[in-house]
């Protein structure tokens, strides 16, 4: 069946009729001719879908994510998390996560949520650990908002740091590096 040429762009009776007329020995009005047409069309569409899937897998994108929104007062963090999961499940990679402005609160180990709500900071940490992602928190934005690693906490005379495991603090140079090395920079917030 794969050797039949399907010239119809739509699954219509006209397309089936033209197909049957082009292939000698097939009655254009017969059920078997129309069945063959639709089987060939289905094979063609399945092949096109597979080619599209192969193209997506063969050309995966490398993303950098800039997360500007805090965990709960906007949808930015949740949207970024869903995007990251979908990209990774789709065969793409994430060069770097960069938490900036109020987005640094996603990296705080001190965020506590009610039992009936999901913890976005915890979900970020799990995703980072599971996929070994590079997660950077802007040091200036984090310090200003009280999100500190142990070294910064000691430097500022605080009793301890509250940066979640898997994250590191660094400067905006890491964001510039991510924008140079990633195929796309996605901003949330």
C-alpha positions as CSV (number, residue, x, y, z in Angstrom):
1,X,0.0,0.0,0.0
2,X,2.9,2.4,0.6
3,X,3.6,2.7,-3.1
4,X,0.3,4.5,-3.8
5,X,0.6,8.2,-4.3
6,X,-1.8,10.3,-2.3
7,X,-2.4,13.7,-3.8
8,X,-5.3,14.8,-1.7
9,X,-4.6,17.1,1.2
10,X,-7.7,16.3,3.1
11,X,-9.6,13.2,4.0
12,X,-12.6,13.7,1.7
13,X,-14.7,11.6,-0.6
14,X,-13.2,13.6,-3.5
15,X,-9.7,12.6,-2.4
16,X,-10.6,9.0,-2.2
17,X,-12.3,9.2,-5.6
18,X,-9.3,10.8,-7.2
19,X,-7.0,8.2,-5.6
20,X,-9.1,5.3,-7.0
21,X,-9.2,6.8,-10.4
22,X,-5.4,7.1,-10.5
23,X,-4.9,3.5,-9.6
24,X,-6.2,1.3,-12.4
25,X,-8.2,-1.7,-11.5
26,X,-9.9,-0.1,-8.5
27,X,-13.5,0.9,-8.6
28,X,-13.7,4.5,-7.5
29,X,-17.0,3.9,-5.7
30,X,-16.0,0.7,-4.0
31,X,-15.6,0.5,-0.2
32,X,-12.3,-1.4,-0.7
33,X,-10.8,1.5,-2.7
34,X,-11.8,4.1,-0.1
35,X,-10.5,1.8,2.6
36,X,-7.1,1.6,0.8
37,X,-7.1,5.3,0.4
38,X,-7.7,6.0,4.1
39,X,-5.1,3.4,5.1
40,X,-2.5,5.0,2.9
41,X,-3.5,8.4,4.3
42,X,-3.2,7.2,7.8
43,X,0.3,5.7,7.0
44,X,1.3,9.0,5.5
45,X,0.1,11.0,8.6
46,X,1.8,8.5,11.0
47,X,5.1,8.8,9.0
48,X,4.8,12.6,9.1
49,X,4.3,12.5,12.9
50,X,7.3,10.3,13.4
51,X,9.4,12.5,11.2
52,X,8.4,15.5,13.2
53,X,9.2,13.7,16.5
54,X,12.6,12.6,15.1
55,X,13.3,16.2,14.1
56,X,12.5,17.5,17.6
57,X,14.6,14.8,19.2
58,X,17.5,15.3,16.7
59,X,17.5,19.0,17.3
60,X,16.9,19.5,21.0
61,X,17.0,23.0,22.4
62,X,19.2,24.2,25.2
63,X,17.3,26.6,27.4
64,X,18.3,29.0,30.1
65,X,15.5,30.0,32.5
66,X,15.4,33.4,34.2
67,X,12.9,33.2,37.1
68,X,11.9,36.6,38.5
69,X,8.7,35.7,40.4
70,X,8.4,34.6,44.0
71,X,7.0,31.2,44.8
72,X,3.4,32.2,45.7
73,X,2.4,35.7,44.9
74,X,2.6,35.2,41.2
75,X,2.3,32.4,38.7
76,X,5.8,32.9,37.4
77,X,7.6,30.3,39.4
78,X,5.0,27.6,38.9
79,X,5.0,28.3,35.1
80,X,8.8,28.2,35.0
81,X,8.7,24.8,36.8
82,X,6.1,23.4,34.5
83,X,8.1,24.6,31.5
84,X,11.4,23.1,32.8
85,X,9.7,19.7,33.4
86,X,8.1,19.8,29.9
87,X,11.4,20.8,28.2
88,X,13.4,18.0,30.0
89,X,10.7,15.4,29.3
90,X,10.7,16.5,25.7
91,X,14.4,15.7,25.2
92,X,15.6,19.3,25.6
93,X,18.2,20.5,28.1
94,X,18.5,23.3,30.5
95,X,21.8,25.1,30.6
96,X,21.1,27.1,33.7
97,X,18.3,28.2,36.0
98,X,18.9,31.8,37.2
99,X,16.8,33.1,40.1
100,X,16.7,36.9,40.2
101,X,14.7,39.7,41.9
102,X,12.0,38.1,44.0
103,X,12.6,34.8,42.3
104,X,15.4,34.2,44.8
105,X,12.8,33.2,47.4
106,X,12.4,30.0,45.4
107,X,15.8,29.0,46.7
108,X,15.1,29.6,50.3
109,X,15.0,26.6,52.6
110,X,12.9,28.7,55.1
111,X,9.7,28.8,52.9
112,X,7.1,26.8,54.7
113,X,3.8,25.9,53.1
114,X,0.5,24.6,54.6
115,X,0.2,20.8,54.5
116,X,-2.5,20.9,51.7
117,X,-0.3,23.0,49.4
118,X,2.7,22.0,47.3
119,X,6.0,23.6,48.1
120,X,7.4,25.2,45.0
121,X,10.9,25.7,46.5
122,X,11.0,22.0,47.4
123,X,9.9,21.1,43.9
124,X,12.6,23.2,42.4
125,X,15.2,21.5,44.6
126,X,13.9,18.1,43.6
127,X,14.1,18.9,39.9
128,X,17.6,20.3,40.3
129,X,18.8,17.2,42.1
130,X,17.0,14.8,39.7
131,X,18.4,16.3,36.5
132,X,21.7,17.7,38.0
133,X,20.8,21.2,36.8
134,X,23.0,24.3,37.3
135,X,20.9,26.6,39.5
136,X,22.3,30.1,40.3
137,X,20.8,32.6,42.6
138,X,21.8,36.3,42.1
139,X,23.9,37.2,45.1
140,X,22.9,40.8,45.3
141,X,19.2,40.1,45.0
142,X,19.4,37.2,47.4
143,X,21.4,39.2,50.0
144,X,18.9,42.1,49.8
145,X,16.0,39.6,50.4
146,X,17.7,37.6,53.2
147,X,18.4,34.5,51.2
148,X,22.0,33.6,52.2
149,X,24.4,30.7,51.9
150,X,26.6,29.8,54.9
151,X,29.5,31.9,53.6
152,X,27.4,35.0,53.1
153,X,25.6,34.5,56.4
154,X,29.0,34.4,58.2
155,X,30.2,37.5,56.3
156,X,27.2,39.5,57.4
157,X,27.2,38.2,61.0
158,X,24.0,36.1,60.7
159,X,23.4,32.9,62.6
160,X,23.1,30.7,59.6
161,X,22.3,30.4,55.9
162,X,19.0,29.5,54.4
163,X,19.9,28.6,50.8
164,X,18.4,25.3,49.7
165,X,20.8,22.6,48.6
166,X,21.4,22.5,44.9
167,X,21.5,26.2,44.5
168,X,24.6,28.4,44.4
169,X,24.9,32.2,44.7
170,X,26.7,34.1,42.1
171,X,26.6,37.3,40.1
172,X,24.9,38.5,36.9
173,X,27.9,37.3,34.9
174,X,26.3,33.8,35.2
175,X,23.2,35.1,33.5
176,X,25.3,36.6,30.7
177,X,27.1,33.3,30.3
178,X,23.7,31.5,30.1
179,X,22.4,33.8,27.5
180,X,25.5,33.3,25.4
181,X,25.5,29.5,25.7
182,X,21.8,28.6,25.6
183,X,19.7,28.5,22.4
184,X,16.9,30.4,24.1
185,X,16.5,32.4,27.4
186,X,13.0,32.0,28.8
187,X,12.0,34.7,31.3
188,X,9.3,34.1,33.9
189,X,8.0,37.0,35.9
